[in-house]
């Protein structure tokens, strides 16, 4: 498939994924917010669990939360399900376009001990296997033990991330854990939340009192989805920031950011002393990760033992290791146009991208992709030294 087609597929599917995701996550946030702000009903209607007045776009809205009763089903009932479905479908295709097509250059860790086919199979099998394990644990072991289940689920996530960090690139690692969470979320909607609600409706249509525990179990999975949203959003955008996934212990950075996202989400969901502590701890944790991921301080440029690196040395490295892709006329077998439009054909272009070269090739070492052109440690050090010394091109 041509690079032009692949690029447009990436763009269109990414756009659709973003739109669907906003719709799904937005409705999740809105319903969680409503649940936490419902007030006792003003009348004596025992079927109303809570109500809330809202204003938007010049209109005033009264929302009431009802318990359904035998023989009564509301007309025109809207099910929030297609937003989740479209988000997952577009996300799955985007995963394929970016990570499994184009020779899997974004997918595999350079020194991975397994074959490309085996790694691709592991990446794809992760999604259904993770759902089966998660669902069994929460259906039978943790249904009544929310805190214990949450802690063990987090530890299992990190164990999976640690294992995948040995075969996937850092960027692919973050996105695959995000895809795993996204799969759990959409499977929760279709296989646990919607069926439980349908059973309650079916019971009322038969004139029976519905089993309200079905609604409680559906709500538990809905809460799971809500707490996974912030970590998933972080993992969705992380591929643009190599200072996170480019770390040696990137799985540990990911673990920290999952806790940060869940902690902030908890504060937004409930207002308790613990939730305020969770927010404070999350902010402190984010700062801790910021300092942990900071690149090492460069050597002083005018120190006697630091060699002055010439642009000629740097240009040789750039042309041999980077310009196969980053050029007006790439020679790479996958990229036929310069990624992100970054070209290193002239000294001025190289200097303009010096900071990004340092971030990607020196600090995070995520470029070249999969170290396809075999850039050496010594070459990376020379690039970093040249940039630290001012990136002079004369």
TIDRENSE-202696 format. One record per residue (C-alpha): x, y, z. Coordinates in steps of 0.25 Angstrom, whole numbers, padded with zeros to 4 digits, always signed. Layout:
residues N
XYZ ...
This chain:
residues 394
+0000+0000+0000 +0005+0014-0004 +0010+0024+0007 +0000+0034+0002 -0012+0024+0004 -0006+0020+0018 -0005+0034+0022 -0019+0037+0018 -0025+0025+0025 -0017+0029+0037 -0023+0043+0037 -0038+0039+0034 -0038+0027+0044 -0032+0036+0054 -0042+0047+0052 -0053+0037+0053 -0047+0031+0066 -0046+0045+0072 -0060+0049+0069 -0066+0035+0074 -0057+0036+0086 -0062+0050+0090 -0076+0045+0089 -0074+0033+0098 -0065+0039+0108 -0074+0051+0109 -0086+0044+0112 -0079+0036+0122 -0074+0048+0129 -0088+0055+0128 -0095+0043+0135 -0085+0041+0146 -0086+0056+0149 -0101+0055+0149 -0101+0044+0158 -0093+0051+0168 -0101+0064+0168 -0115+0058+0168 -0124+0064+0179 -0135+0057+0187 -0149+0059+0179 -0158+0070+0183 -0170+0062+0183 -0174+0049+0189 -0172+0040+0177 -0165+0028+0182 -0161+0023+0168 -0152+0035+0167 -0138+0033+0172 -0133+0047+0170 -0135+0060+0161 -0126+0071+0156 -0129+0085+0150 -0119+0089+0139 -0118+0101+0129 -0112+0100+0116 -0113+0109+0103 -0124+0117+0109 -0132+0105+0113 -0136+0100+0126 -0136+0084+0128 -0141+0076+0139 -0135+0062+0140 -0141+0051+0148 -0135+0037+0151 -0146+0027+0152 -0146+0012+0157 -0154+0004+0147 -0166-0004+0153 -0174-0015+0148 -0182-0013+0135 -0176+0001+0132 -0165+0003+0122 -0162+0017+0117 -0165+0020+0102 -0154+0025+0093 -0143+0020+0102 -0129+0024+0097 -0118+0014+0099 -0104+0020+0099 -0096+0009+0092 -0092+0012+0078 -0082+0023+0083 -0074+0012+0090 -0075+0003+0078 -0070+0013+0068 -0059+0017+0077 -0054+0003+0078 -0056+0000+0063 -0048+0012+0059 -0038+0010+0070 -0035-0004+0065 -0034+0000+0051 -0025+0011+0055 -0016+0001+0063 -0015-0007+0050 -0012+0004+0041 -0001+0010+0050 +0005-0002+0056 +0003-0014+0048 +0004-0009+0034 +0016-0002+0028 +0025-0013+0032 +0022-0011+0047 +0033-0001+0049 +0026+0006+0060 +0022-0008+0067 +0034-0016+0071 +0046-0013+0080 +0059-0013+0073 +0065-0025+0081 +0052-0032+0083 +0055-0047+0085 +0043-0052+0077 +0039-0052+0062 +0031-0041+0056 +0019-0051+0054 +0020-0055+0068 +0020-0041+0074 +0008-0037+0065 +0000-0049+0069 +0003-0046+0084 -0001-0031+0082 -0015-0035+0076 -0018-0047+0085 -0015-0038+0097 -0029-0031+0095 -0039-0043+0096 -0030-0050+0106 -0030-0038+0115 -0045-0037+0115 -0047-0052+0119 -0037-0050+0131 -0043-0037+0135 -0058-0042+0134 -0056-0055+0141 -0049-0048+0153 -0059-0037+0154 -0071-0046+0152 -0066-0056+0163 -0055-0052+0171 -0056-0036+0173 -0071-0033+0171 -0072-0030+0186 -0058-0025+0188 -0056-0013+0180 -0043-0008+0186 -0036-0021+0186 -0041-0023+0172 -0036-0010+0167 -0022-0012+0174 -0020-0026+0168 -0025-0021+0154 -0015-0010+0154 -0004-0019+0158 -0008-0029+0147 -0008-0017+0137 +0006-0013+0141 +0010-0028+0140 +0005-0028+0126 +0012-0015+0123 +0025-0020+0128 +0024-0033+0120 +0021-0025+0107 +0032-0015+0109 +0042-0026+0105 +0036-0028+0091 +0028-0015+0088 +0034-0001+0085 +0031+0009+0096 +0021+0015+0087 +0014+0002+0084 +0014-0002+0098 +0006+0010+0103 -0004+0009+0092 -0006-0006+0093 -0009-0004+0108 -0019+0007+0104 -0025-0002+0094 -0026-0013+0105 -0033-0003+0114 -0042+0001+0102 -0046-0013+0099 -0050-0015+0114 -0058-0003+0114 -0066-0006+0101 -0068-0021+0105 -0073-0016+0118 -0084-0008+0111 -0088-0019+0101 -0086-0031+0110 -0089-0026+0124 -0096-0013+0125 -0106-0013+0113 -0110-0028+0116 -0113-0025+0131 -0121-0013+0128 -0129-0021+0117 -0132-0032+0127 -0138-0022+0137 -0147-0016+0125 -0151-0030+0121 -0155-0033+0136 -0164-0021+0136 -0171-0025+0123 -0174-0038+0129 -0181-0031+0141 -0170-0035+0151 -0161-0027+0160 -0148-0025+0154 -0135-0030+0160 -0129-0017+0164 -0116-0024+0167 -0114-0025+0152 -0114-0010+0151 -0103-0010+0162 -0094-0019+0155 -0096-0011+0142 -0093+0002+0150 -0080-0005+0155 -0075-0007+0141 -0079+0007+0137 -0071+0012+0149 -0059+0004+0144 -0060+0010+0130 -0061+0024+0136 -0048+0022+0144 -0041+0016+0132 -0044+0028+0123 -0033+0038+0128 -0022+0027+0127 -0027+0023+0113 -0027+0038+0108 -0013+0039+0113 -0009+0027+0105 -0016+0032+0093 -0007+0044+0092 +0006+0039+0098 +0011+0035+0084 +0014+0049+0082 +0023+0050+0094 +0035+0041+0094 +0040+0047+0108 +0029+0037+0114 +0030+0025+0106 +0044+0026+0102 +0049+0023+0116 +0057+0010+0119 +0046+0007+0130 +0035+0012+0122 +0025+0002+0128 +0028+0009+0141 +0025+0023+0135 +0012+0017+0130 +0008+0011+0144 +0010+0025+0150 +0002+0032+0139 -0010+0022+0141 -0010+0025+0156 -0009+0040+0153 -0021+0039+0143 -0030+0030+0152 -0027+0039+0164 -0031+0052+0157 -0044+0045+0152 -0047+0040+0166 -0046+0055+0171 -0056+0059+0160 -0065+0048+0163 -0067+0050+0178 -0063+0060+0188 -0058+0054+0201 -0045+0056+0209 -0039+0044+0202 -0042+0049+0188 -0035+0062+0192 -0023+0054+0196 -0024+0046+0183 -0024+0059+0175 -0012+0065+0183 -0004+0051+0182 -0007+0051+0167 -0002+0065+0165 +0011+0061+0173 +0012+0048+0165 +0011+0056+0152 +0022+0065+0156 +0030+0053+0161 +0029+0046+0147 +0033+0060+0141 +0046+0060+0148 +0048+0045+0147 +0047+0046+0132 +0056+0058+0130 +0068+0055+0122 +0082+0055+0129 +0089+0068+0130 +0099+0070+0118 +0114+0073+0120 +0118+0087+0121 +0121+0092+0107 +0134+0099+0110 +0140+0088+0119 +0154+0084+0115 +0151+0070+0113 +0139+0072+0104 +0142+0071+0089 +0137+0081+0080 +0128+0074+0070 +0128+0079+0056 +0116+0080+0047 +0123+0071+0037 +0123+0059+0047 +0108+0062+0050 +0104+0063+0036 +0110+0050+0033 +0102+0043+0044 +0089+0050+0040 +0090+0046+0025 +0094+0032+0028 +0084+0029+0039 +0073+0039+0038 +0071+0045+0024 +0067+0032+0018 +0053+0036+0023 +0055+0051+0027 +0058+0056+0013 +0050+0062+0001 +0054+0049-0006 +0054+0038+0004 +0060+0025+0001 +0054+0017+0012 +0045+0005+0007 +0033+0009+0016 +0033+0024+0017 +0032+0031+0003 +0030+0045+0009 +0037+0051+0021 +0030+0048+0034 +0023+0060+0039 +0030+0068+0028 +0043+0068+0035 +0054+0068+0025 +0069+0068+0028 +0075+0072+0014 +0081+0085+0017 +0090+0090+0029 +0079+0100+0032 +0068+0089+0033 +0076+0081+0042 +0079+0092+0051 +0064+0096+0052 +0061+0082+0056 +0072+0081+0066 +0064+0081+0079 +0055+0070+0073 +0067+0062+0069 +0072+0062+0083 +0059+0059+0089 +0056+0047+0080 +0070+0041+0076 +0078+0045+0088 +0070+0046+0100 +0058+0036+0097 +0066+0028+0087 +0053+0025+0079 +0058+0030+0066 +0062+0024+0056 +0049+0015+0057 +0053+0002+0062 +0068+0007+0060 +0066+0002+0046 +0078+0009+0041 +0087+0004+0053 +0090+0017+0059 +0101+0015+0070 +0102+0019+0084 +0115+0027+0080 +0107+0034+0069 +0096+0038+0078 +0106+0044+0088 +0112+0052+0077 +0099+0058+0073 +0095+0061+0087 +0109+0068+0089 +0108+0076+0076 +0094+0081+0080 +0098+0084+0094 +0110+0092+0089 +0100+0101+0081 +0097+0093+0068 +0106+0101+0060 +0106+0099+0045 +0118+0107+0041 
